[in-house]
Amino acid sequence: MRVRNGNGNTASGAKAATAGARIDPGQASQLAKLEAASGSVVKTAPGAHHYRLSGLEIRPTDGVFLYNLVEFGSAETSADELPHHVIVERCFIHGDPRRGARRGVALNAAHAAVIDSYIADIKEVGADSQAIAGWNGPGPFKIANNYLEGAGENVMFGGVDPRIRDLVPSDIEIVRNHVAKPLAWRPGEPTYAGTPWTVKNLLELKNARRVRVEGNLFEGSWVQAQIGFAVVFTVRNQDGRAPWSVVEDVIFANNVVRGATSGVNIHGRDNINPSQPTRRVVIRNNLFADIGGPRWGGEGRLFQIVDGTSSIVIDHNTAIHIGNIITAEGPPHRGFVFTDNIVAHNTYGIAGTGVGTGTQALDALFPGAVVRRNVIVGGSSAQYPRDNFFVRSWAQVKFEDLSQGRVRLTEGSPFRRAGLDGTDVGVDDNTLMQTIRPGGDGRR
């Protein structure tokens, strides 16, 4: 199917799901089918615009591997050639169950959205695969209320140099999605299906500006083709032809990240090709749970920050992890703020390669950092700046029920209303759950 110019045209199934409700595979029998044995199932012509794909099952012919199921743009060299005002909504998009597919939606467009959809079986051996990936479109983009399953990077912006000069995918909303890798892809799990798909991370930004990531559930990231970070903000001038590549003005808020080897990896610059800096990243009011440990392998690092970032703010998060709070390397990171978090010190806490732990690492690699009102379980006040809290065990934090994932502080917790802003230290569980599932308790 080749999409040409339109005027509000809709390709839809007669029995599409209710607007605003996420589709699921159980509704496949109600959906119109689009499939292909080669090429892409849906591909835009140059300049295609104002199309909406709604209530469709989009799939390869049985037993066929396709590179792109939905291809909104690819290698256009001018903005006039890009598709624009294109939407995927309430669609079930999936690769072949046995052979997979490289990409669910190639999102190289202006004014594009993927909403209320279910993208699955996006997987490949020996190469990266993505549920949604964009590299040659300016945005804005909205990715909302989807189930997104991809072996390589579930969602990625960048990773290929844009063909349009100075293009940075911008104004990106990634909200209220379930972003996951099924355990059937992981060796050692009882449900492992036997194929070693190439597994990397859940979200990666390599070239992106003005990004809001909010209200999502991220789960399932382990050591395979990478070291298991769930979320990766690593600016890359991928092939050396886009020195304008940048990661900046990112808000990562009110998300749950669980079942991963490590948490968030942030690089300040591309360490291979010239790039712009990573700057102005806010990580606020997130819950990180089940990070590291024997099941997931690796070191269980909560944050890794390297290559000279600027203006990174980590505030009001709660994390259950087995490794370092921060693993850092230089050049120095400017404008760093770490406040009102509940974390575990474990062996090294805040550690800098070759410069020690705690205040030593902060002085060497984070000059002028603000590190205040954090609860550090197992840490020592002698190693850290003043105005932080130290307890010997999780029990002393006094969560409602940590074993059941209920991390709201009890009235008896000494850290109620002890934050810099007068609220509880750590994640605001009420706000978190209302954001993930508006109108409900948000628990999945």
ZARODO-625225 format. One line per 2 residues: number of its first residue (from 1); their letters; for each residue x, y, z of C-alpha. Coordinates in Angstrom, 1 decimal, m for minus. Each point is the difference from the previous one (the first is absolute). Layout:
N
NUM> a> X:Y:Z  ...
***
This chain:
444
1> mr> 0.0:0.0:0.0  1.6:3.3:m1.1
3> vr> m1.5:3.1:1.7  m0.2:3.1:m2.3
5> ng> m1.3:3.4:0.7  m3.3:0.2:1.8
7> ng> m2.3:2.4:1.7  m1.0:m1.5:3.4
9> nt> m0.2:m3.5:m1.5  m0.4:m2.9:2.3
11> as> 0.8:m3.7:m0.6  m2.0:m1.8:2.7
13> ga> m1.5:m3.2:1.1  m3.8:0.0:0.3
15> ka> 0.1:m1.3:3.5  2.9:2.0:1.4
17> at> 0.4:0.3:3.7  m1.5:2.9:1.9
19> ag> 1.9:3.3:m0.3  2.3:0.6:3.0
21> ar> 0.3:m3.7:0.8  3.1:m2.0:m0.7
23> id> m0.4:m2.8:m2.5  1.1:m3.5:0.9
25> pg> 0.6:m3.2:m2.0  m3.2:m1.5:1.3
27> qa> m1.9:2.5:m2.3  1.9:m1.1:m3.1
29> sq> m3.0:m1.8:m1.4  m1.9:3.3:m0.1
31> la> 2.7:1.8:m2.0  0.5:0.4:m3.7
33> kl> 3.2:m1.6:m1.2  2.9:1.5:m1.9
35> ea> 2.9:m2.2:m0.8  3.0:m0.3:m2.3
37> as> 2.5:m2.6:m1.1  2.7:2.6:m0.9
39> gs> 0.8:3.6:0.5  m2.1:1.8:2.6
41> vv> m3.6:m0.6:0.7  m0.7:3.7:0.0
43> kt> 2.4:2.5:m1.5  m0.5:3.7:m0.6
45> ap> 0.7:1.7:m3.4  2.0:3.2:0.1
47> ga> m2.0:2.8:1.6  m2.9:m2.2:1.0
49> hh> m2.1:1.7:2.6  m3.2:m0.1:2.1
51> yr> m0.4:m3.8:0.3  m1.3:m2.0:3.0
53> ls> 0.4:m3.7:0.3  m2.6:m1.3:2.4
55> gl> m1.3:m3.3:1.2  2.3:m2.1:m2.1
57> ei> 2.1:m3.1:0.4  3.3:0.7:m1.9
59> rp> 2.2:m3.1:m0.4  2.3:m1.9:m2.3
61> td> m1.1:m3.0:m2.0  0.4:m3.1:2.1
63> gv> 3.7:m1.0:0.3  1.4:3.3:m1.6
65> fl> 2.5:2.4:1.6  m0.7:3.6:m0.8
67> yn> 2.3:3.0:0.7  m2.8:2.6:0.6
69> lv> m3.6:m0.8:0.6  m1.1:3.6:m0.1
71> ef> 2.4:2.4:m1.7  m0.7:3.7:0.4
73> gs> 3.0:1.5:m1.9  3.5:m1.3:m0.1
75> ae> 2.8:1.8:m1.9  m1.6:3.2:m1.2
77> ts> 2.5:2.8:m0.6  m2.3:3.0:0.4
79> ad> m2.9:1.0:2.3  m2.4:0.3:m2.9
81> el> 0.4:m3.7:m0.8  m0.9:m1.2:3.6
83> ph> m3.4:m1.4:0.8  m1.9:2.0:2.5
85> hv> m3.2:m0.2:2.1  0.0:m3.8:0.0
87> iv> m1.4:m2.0:2.9  m0.2:m3.7:1.0
89> er> m2.7:m0.6:2.5  m1.6:m3.2:1.5
91> cf> 2.1:m2.2:m2.3  1.5:m3.5:0.7
93> ih> 3.4:0.0:m1.6  2.1:m3.0:0.3
95> gd> 2.9:m1.9:m1.6  0.0:m3.7:m0.8
97> pr> m0.1:m2.0:3.3  2.9:m2.2:m1.2
99> rg> 2.1:2.3:m2.1  m0.8:3.4:1.5
101> ar> 0.3:3.4:m1.8  2.6:2.8:0.2
103> rg> m2.4:2.9:0.6  m3.6:0.5:0.9
105> va> m0.3:3.7:m0.9  2.7:2.1:m1.7
107> ln> m1.0:3.5:1.2  1.7:2.4:m2.4
109> aa> m2.5:2.7:m0.4  m1.4:3.3:1.2
111> ha> m3.1:0.0:2.2  m0.2:m3.7:0.6
113> av> m1.5:m2.2:2.7  m0.4:m3.6:1.1
115> id> m2.8:m0.4:2.5  m2.1:m2.7:1.7
117> sy> 1.8:m2.7:m2.0  1.7:m3.4:0.7
119> ia> 3.4:m0.7:m1.6  1.5:m3.4:0.6
121> di> 2.5:m2.6:m1.3  2.4:2.6:m1.2
123> ke> 3.2:m2.0:0.3  3.1:m1.0:m2.0
125> vg> 3.1:m2.1:0.5  3.3:1.9:m0.7
127> ad> m1.5:3.5:m0.5  m1.9:2.6:1.9
129> sq> m3.8:0.0:m0.2  m2.4:2.7:1.2
131> ai> m3.8:0.2:0.7  0.3:3.7:m1.0
133> ag> 3.0:1.8:m1.3  0.5:3.5:m1.5
135> wn> 3.1:1.7:m1.4  m0.9:2.1:m3.0
137> gp> m3.1:1.9:1.0  m0.2:3.3:2.0
139> gp> m3.2:m0.8:2.0  m2.0:0.7:2.0
141> fk> m0.6:m3.6:0.9  m2.5:m1.5:2.4
143> ia> 0.3:m3.6:1.2  m2.8:m0.6:2.5
145> nn> m1.8:m2.9:1.7  1.6:m2.8:m2.0
147> yl> 1.5:m3.4:0.8  3.5:0.1:m1.6
149> eg> 2.1:m3.1:m0.3  3.4:0.0:m1.7
151> ag> 3.1:m2.0:0.5  2.6:2.6:m0.8
153> en> m1.3:3.4:1.1  m3.7:0.0:0.6
155> vm> m0.1:3.8:m0.8  2.9:1.8:m1.5
157> fg> 0.7:3.5:m1.5  3.2:0.3:m1.9
159> gv> 2.2:m2.9:m0.8  0.3:0.9:m3.7
161> dp> 1.3:3.3:m1.3  m2.8:2.2:m1.3
163> ri> 0.2:0.7:m3.7  m1.5:3.5:0.6
165> rd> 2.7:2.4:1.2  m0.3:1.2:3.6
167> lv> m3.0:m2.2:0.7  m0.6:m1.0:3.6
169> ps> m3.2:m2.0:0.8  m1.8:2.5:2.4
171> di> m3.0:0.5:2.1  m0.5:m3.6:0.9
173> ei> m2.6:m1.3:2.4  0.3:m3.6:1.2
175> vr> m2.8:m0.4:2.5  m2.0:m2.8:1.8
177> nh> 1.5:m2.9:m2.0  0.9:m3.5:1.1
179> va> 3.5:m0.5:m1.3  1.2:m3.6:0.4
181> kp> 2.1:m2.9:m1.1  m1.7:m3.4:0.7
183> la> 1.9:m2.5:2.1  m0.5:m2.5:m2.8
185> wr> 2.9:1.8:m1.6  2.4:m0.5:2.9
187> pg> 2.1:m3.2:0.4  m0.4:m1.6:3.4
189> ep> m3.6:1.0:0.4  m2.6:m2.9:0.2
191> ty> m1.8:1.5:m2.9  3.1:0.5:m2.2
193> ag> m0.9:m0.9:m3.6  3.5:m0.9:m1.1
195> tp> 0.9:2.9:m2.5  2.8:2.3:1.1
197> wt> m1.5:3.3:m1.2  2.3:3.0:0.2
199> vk> m1.0:1.8:3.2  1.1:3.5:1.0
201> nl> m2.2:2.6:1.8  m3.5:1.3:0.4
203> le> 0.4:3.7:m0.9  3.0:1.7:m1.7
205> lk> 0.5:3.6:m1.1  2.9:0.6:m2.3
207> na> m1.2:3.1:m1.7  m3.0:1.7:1.6
209> rr> m1.1:3.4:1.3  m2.9:0.9:2.3
211> vr> m1.2:m3.4:1.1  m2.6:m0.8:2.7
213> ve> 0.0:m3.6:1.2  m2.8:m0.3:2.6
215> gn> m2.3:m2.6:1.5  1.6:m3.1:m1.6
217> lf> 0.7:m3.4:1.3  3.4:m1.3:m1.2
219> eg> 0.9:m3.6:0.7  2.3:m2.7:m1.2
221> sw> 3.6:1.0:m0.8  2.9:m2.4:0.5
223> vq> 3.6:m0.6:m1.0  0.2:m1.3:m3.6
225> aq> 1.2:2.3:m2.8  0.5:2.8:2.5
227> ig> 0.6:0.2:3.7  m3.7:0.3:1.0
229> fa> m0.8:3.6:0.6  m3.8:0.5:m0.3
231> vv> 0.2:3.7:m1.1  2.9:1.5:m2.1
233> ft> 0.6:3.6:m0.7  3.2:m0.2:m2.1
235> vr> 0.4:2.7:m2.7  1.4:m1.6:m3.2
237> nq> 1.1:1.5:m3.3  m0.5:m3.6:m1.2
239> dg> 1.8:m0.1:m3.3  2.1:3.1:0.4
241> ra> m2.1:2.2:m2.4  m2.2:1.8:2.6
243> pw> 2.1:2.0:2.4  m3.1:2.0:1.1
245> sv> m1.4:m3.2:1.8  m1.1:0.9:3.5
247> ve> m2.0:m1.3:3.0  m1.4:2.9:1.9
249> dv> m3.1:1.2:1.9  m1.2:m3.4:1.1
251> if> m2.5:m0.6:2.8  m0.2:m3.5:1.3
253> an> m2.8:0.1:2.6  m2.6:m2.2:1.8
255> nv> 1.2:m3.3:m1.6  0.5:m3.5:1.5
257> vr> 3.2:m1.8:m1.1  0.2:m3.5:1.2
259> ga> 1.6:m3.4:m0.8  3.2:1.3:m1.5
261> ts> 3.8:m0.5:0.4  0.6:3.8:0.5
263> gv> m2.0:3.3:m0.1  1.0:3.0:m2.1
265> ni> 3.2:0.6:m2.0  0.9:3.6:m1.0
267> hg> 2.9:1.0:m2.2  0.9:3.6:m0.4
269> rd> 1.5:m0.3:m3.5  0.6:m2.5:m2.7
271> ni> 3.4:m1.5:0.8  0.6:m1.0:m3.7
273> np> m1.3:2.8:m2.2  m0.5:3.7:0.6
275> sq> m3.4:0.8:1.6  m1.8:2.7:2.1
277> pt> m0.2:m0.6:3.8  m2.7:m1.7:2.0
279> rr> m1.6:2.6:2.2  m3.0:0.9:2.0
281> vv> m1.3:m3.4:0.9  m2.5:m0.3:2.9
283> ir> m0.7:m3.4:1.6  m2.7:0.6:2.6
285> nn> m2.6:m2.1:2.0  0.8:m3.4:m1.5
287> lf> 0.0:m3.4:1.7  2.9:m2.3:m0.9
289> ad> m0.7:m3.5:1.3  1.8:m3.4:m0.3
291> ig> 3.1:1.6:m1.5  2.8:m2.5:m0.2
293> gp> 0.4:m3.3:1.8  0.6:m3.6:m1.1
295> rw> m3.0:m0.2:m2.2  1.1:3.0:m2.3
297> gg> 3.8:m0.3:0.2  2.4:2.9:m0.1
299> eg> 0.7:2.6:2.7  m3.4:1.5:0.8
301> rl> 1.2:3.6:m0.4  m2.7:2.5:0.5
303> fq> 1.5:2.9:m2.0  3.1:0.2:m2.2
305> iv> 1.2:3.5:m1.0  3.0:0.4:m2.2
307> dg> 1.6:2.4:m2.6  m0.7:3.4:1.5
309> ts> m3.8:0.6:0.2  m1.5:3.3:1.1
311> si> m3.2:0.8:2.0  m1.1:m3.5:1.0
313> vi> m2.6:0.0:2.8  m1.0:m3.2:1.9
315> dh> m2.7:0.8:2.5  m2.6:m1.8:2.1
317> nt> 0.6:m3.6:m1.3  m0.2:m3.2:1.9
319> ai> 2.3:m2.9:m1.0  0.4:m3.6:1.1
321> hi> 3.3:m1.0:m1.6  3.1:m2.1:0.8
323> gn> 2.8:2.1:m1.5  1.4:3.5:0.1
325> ii> m2.2:3.0:0.3  2.1:1.8:m2.6
327> ta> 2.9:m1.3:m2.0  1.8:3.0:m1.5
329> eg> 2.9:0.9:m2.3  1.3:3.3:m1.2
331> pp> 0.4:2.5:m1.4  m1.8:1.8:2.8
333> hr> m3.8:0.4:0.0  m1.3:3.5:0.6
335> gf> m3.3:1.1:1.7  m0.7:m3.4:1.5
337> vf> m2.9:m0.3:2.6  m0.8:m3.1:2.0
339> td> m2.7:0.7:2.6  m2.8:m1.7:1.9
341> ni> 0.7:m3.5:m1.2  m0.3:m3.3:1.9
343> va> 2.8:m2.4:m1.2  2.3:m2.7:1.2
345> hn> 3.7:0.6:0.5  1.1:m3.6:m0.5
347> ty> 3.7:m0.4:m0.5  1.2:3.3:m1.5
349> gi> m3.0:2.4:0.0  0.9:3.1:m2.1
351> ag> 3.3:m1.1:m1.6  2.4:1.5:m2.5
353> tg> 2.4:m2.0:m2.0  3.5:0.6:1.6
355> vg> m1.2:2.7:2.4  m1.8:m1.8:2.8
357> tg> m3.4:0.0:1.6  m2.5:2.5:1.4
359> tq> 1.4:3.5:0.5  3.2:m0.9:m1.7
361> al> m1.8:m1.0:m3.2  m2.3:3.0:0.1
363> da> 2.8:2.5:0.5  2.0:m1.5:m2.9
365> lf> m2.7:m0.6:m2.5  m3.0:2.1:1.0
367> pg> 1.4:3.4:1.0  m2.6:2.1:1.7
369> av> m2.6:m2.8:0.2  m3.0:0.3:2.2
371> vr> m0.5:m3.3:1.9  m2.5:0.4:2.8
373> rn> m2.8:m1.7:1.9  0.6:m3.4:m1.5
375> vi> m0.7:m3.2:2.1  3.0:m2.3:m0.6
377> vg> m0.6:m3.5:1.4  3.2:m1.5:1.2
379> gs> 2.2:3.1:m0.5  2.1:2.0:2.4
381> sa> m0.4:3.7:0.7  3.8:0.3:0.2
383> qy> 0.3:m0.7:m3.7  m2.6:2.5:m1.3
385> pr> m1.0:3.6:0.1  m2.1:1.2:2.9
387> dn> m3.8:0.2:m0.1  m0.5:m3.6:m1.1
389> ff> m1.6:m2.9:2.0  1.6:m3.3:0.7
391> vr> m1.6:m3.2:1.3  1.2:m3.5:0.4
393> sw> m2.9:m1.9:m1.6  m3.0:0.4:m2.2
395> aq> m2.2:m0.7:3.0  1.1:3.3:1.5
397> vk> m1.4:1.9:m3.0  m3.5:m1.2:1.0
399> fe> m1.7:m0.6:m3.4  m3.6:m1.3:0.2
401> dl> 1.0:m3.4:m1.4  3.2:m0.2:m1.9
403> sq> m0.5:m3.8:m0.8  m3.2:0.9:m1.8
405> gr> 1.4:3.0:m1.8  m1.8:2.5:2.1
407> vr> 2.6:2.7:0.5  m2.2:2.7:1.5
409> lt> 1.6:1.1:3.3  m2.0:m0.8:3.1
411> eg> m1.0:2.8:2.5  2.7:m1.4:2.3
413> sp> 2.8:0.5:m2.5  2.6:2.6:1.0
415> fr> 0.1:1.1:m3.7  m3.6:1.1:m0.3
417> ra> 0.0:3.6:m1.0  3.8:0.1:0.3
419> gl> 0.8:1.0:m3.6  1.4:3.3:m1.1
421> dg> m3.5:1.0:m1.2  m1.8:m1.2:3.2
423> td> m1.3:m3.1:m1.6  1.0:m3.6:0.7
425> vg> 3.5:m1.1:m1.1  m0.1:m2.5:m2.9
427> vd> m2.7:m0.6:m2.6  m3.5:1.4:0.5
429> dn> m1.8:m3.2:m0.5  m3.4:1.6:m0.4
431> tl> 1.1:2.2:m2.8  2.0:m2.8:m1.6
433> mq> m2.9:m2.4:m0.2  m2.6:2.6:m1.1
435> ti> 2.3:0.9:m2.8  0.6:m3.5:m1.2
437> rp> m3.7:m0.8:0.1  m2.1:3.2:0.3
439> gg> m3.1:m0.5:2.1  1.2:m3.3:1.5
441> dg> 2.7:m1.2:2.4  2.4:m0.7:m2.9
443> rr> 1.0:m3.4:1.2  0.8:m2.6:m2.7
***
